[in-house]
Amino acid sequence: MYIINMGFMLRGVWAMVKGFLDEKTTKKITVMGSDFKERLCDVIDKDKLPEFLGGTCTCADAGGDCLTANKGPWSDYEIIKTGGIRKKDSGDH
């Protein structure tokens, strides 16, 4: 999970709250400040990331609004059919 553009006060709250969470959980959460755009593009392809988050996606194929587009792995029939496990191509090793 990525929490982006978190303000100073919420960072303080997060510092206190994460002490009560399991370490495995906190390792899965990344908190980013105002420099989030470049860092997000390091982990998410720019064509999958909306423009307002630093990417190039405009969701033109879904009405042009990334906030209301129903795009994501929950819409991929192959992922749903396999229970969230993508099968490797037969040529992959």
C-alpha positions as CSV (number, residue, x, y, z in Angstrom):
1,M,0.0,0.0,0.0
2,Y,1.3,3.5,-0.8
3,I,0.1,6.5,1.1
4,I,1.0,9.6,-0.8
5,N,1.4,13.2,0.1
6,M,0.8,12.6,3.8
7,G,0.9,15.7,5.8
8,F,3.1,16.4,8.8
9,M,0.4,15.7,11.5
10,L,-0.6,12.4,9.9
11,R,3.0,11.3,9.7
12,G,3.2,11.7,13.5
13,V,0.0,9.7,13.9
14,W,1.4,7.0,11.6
15,A,4.6,6.9,13.6
16,M,2.6,6.1,16.7
17,V,0.1,3.7,15.1
18,K,2.7,1.6,13.3
19,G,4.2,0.6,16.6
20,F,1.0,-1.3,17.4
21,L,1.0,-3.2,14.0
22,D,2.9,-6.3,13.2
23,E,6.2,-5.7,11.4
24,K,5.1,-7.8,8.4
25,T,2.2,-5.4,8.0
26,T,4.2,-2.2,8.3
27,K,6.7,-3.4,5.7
28,K,3.9,-3.6,3.2
29,I,3.0,0.1,3.7
30,T,5.0,2.9,2.2
31,V,4.4,6.5,3.2
32,M,5.5,9.2,0.7
33,G,5.6,12.9,1.0
34,S,5.2,15.5,-1.7
35,D,8.0,13.8,-3.8
36,F,5.7,10.9,-4.5
37,K,5.4,11.2,-8.3
38,E,8.9,10.1,-9.2
39,R,8.9,7.3,-6.5
40,L,5.6,6.0,-7.7
41,C,6.8,5.8,-11.3
42,D,9.7,3.6,-10.0
43,V,7.2,0.9,-8.9
44,I,4.2,1.4,-11.2
45,D,4.4,1.7,-15.0
46,K,3.7,5.2,-16.1
47,D,1.0,4.0,-18.6
48,K,-0.9,2.4,-15.7
49,L,-0.6,5.5,-13.4
50,P,-3.1,8.5,-13.8
51,E,-1.6,11.8,-15.0
52,F,-2.4,13.5,-11.7
53,L,-0.1,11.0,-9.9
54,G,2.8,11.5,-12.3
55,G,1.9,8.8,-14.9
56,T,0.6,9.0,-18.5
57,C,-2.7,7.2,-18.2
58,T,-5.8,9.2,-19.1
59,C,-8.2,6.3,-19.2
60,A,-9.2,7.4,-22.7
61,D,-10.6,3.8,-23.3
62,A,-12.8,4.1,-20.2
63,G,-14.4,7.5,-20.6
64,G,-11.3,9.7,-19.9
65,D,-11.7,9.7,-16.1
66,C,-9.2,7.6,-14.2
67,L,-11.0,8.2,-10.9
68,T,-14.2,6.6,-12.0
69,A,-12.8,4.0,-14.4
70,N,-13.3,0.4,-13.3
71,K,-9.9,-0.7,-14.4
72,G,-7.8,-3.1,-12.3
73,P,-7.0,-6.7,-11.6
74,W,-10.5,-7.3,-10.3
75,S,-11.8,-6.8,-13.9
76,D,-9.3,-9.3,-15.4
77,Y,-11.1,-12.5,-16.1
78,E,-7.9,-14.6,-16.2
79,I,-7.0,-13.5,-12.6
80,I,-10.5,-14.0,-11.3
81,K,-10.7,-17.5,-12.9
82,T,-7.4,-18.6,-11.4
83,G,-8.1,-17.2,-8.0
84,G,-5.6,-14.4,-8.3
85,I,-2.8,-16.6,-9.7
86,R,-1.5,-15.7,-13.2
87,K,-0.3,-18.7,-15.1
88,K,3.1,-18.5,-16.7
89,D,3.4,-18.9,-20.5
90,S,4.6,-22.3,-21.5
91,G,7.9,-20.7,-22.8
92,D,8.7,-19.1,-19.4
93,H,11.2,-20.9,-17.1
